[in-house]
Each structure stands twice: as C-alpha cells, then as structure tokens.
C-alpha cells in the first residue's frame, strides 16, 4: 500500500494522503530540535553578549 502511494507522488496534481505511521516509516518526521541543555546554553550565551555590550 505504501509503495503505491509513493508511486502516486510522481503524478502531478495527485493528492496522496499518508497516515502518521506511514509518514514516519518514510522518514517524514525527523527530530531536529535541540535538547534542553543546548537551548539553555544558547540563552546563557546571548545573556553574556548583552551584558558585555556585544
């Protein structure tokens, strides 16, 4: 079923629906968010720059 849907994507104007499990299996949802520690560190870096007048 997924292979047929993927093949259908090559047809211009064709709308193809994938359920969340199918989309994930095809790699549509790749986690690219930074982790919490990296986010905190980036805020700390900005705070230092502001304090130093950069």
BELMO-V839362 format. One line per field, one symbol per residue. phi: phi as a letter, one per 30 degrees, with the letter a starting at -180 (. if undefined). psi: psi as a letter, one per 40 degrees, with the letter a starting at -180 (. if undefined). burial: 1 if it has 9 or more other ideal C-beta (glycine too) atoms within 8 Angstrom, else 0. Layout:
phi->???
psi->???
burial->???
//
This chain:
phi->.dedddddddceidcbcbdeddddddidccdbddddddddddddddddddddid
psi->dddddddddehhehhhhhiddddddeedghheiiiddddddddddddddddef.
burial->010010010000000001000111010000000000001001000000000000
//
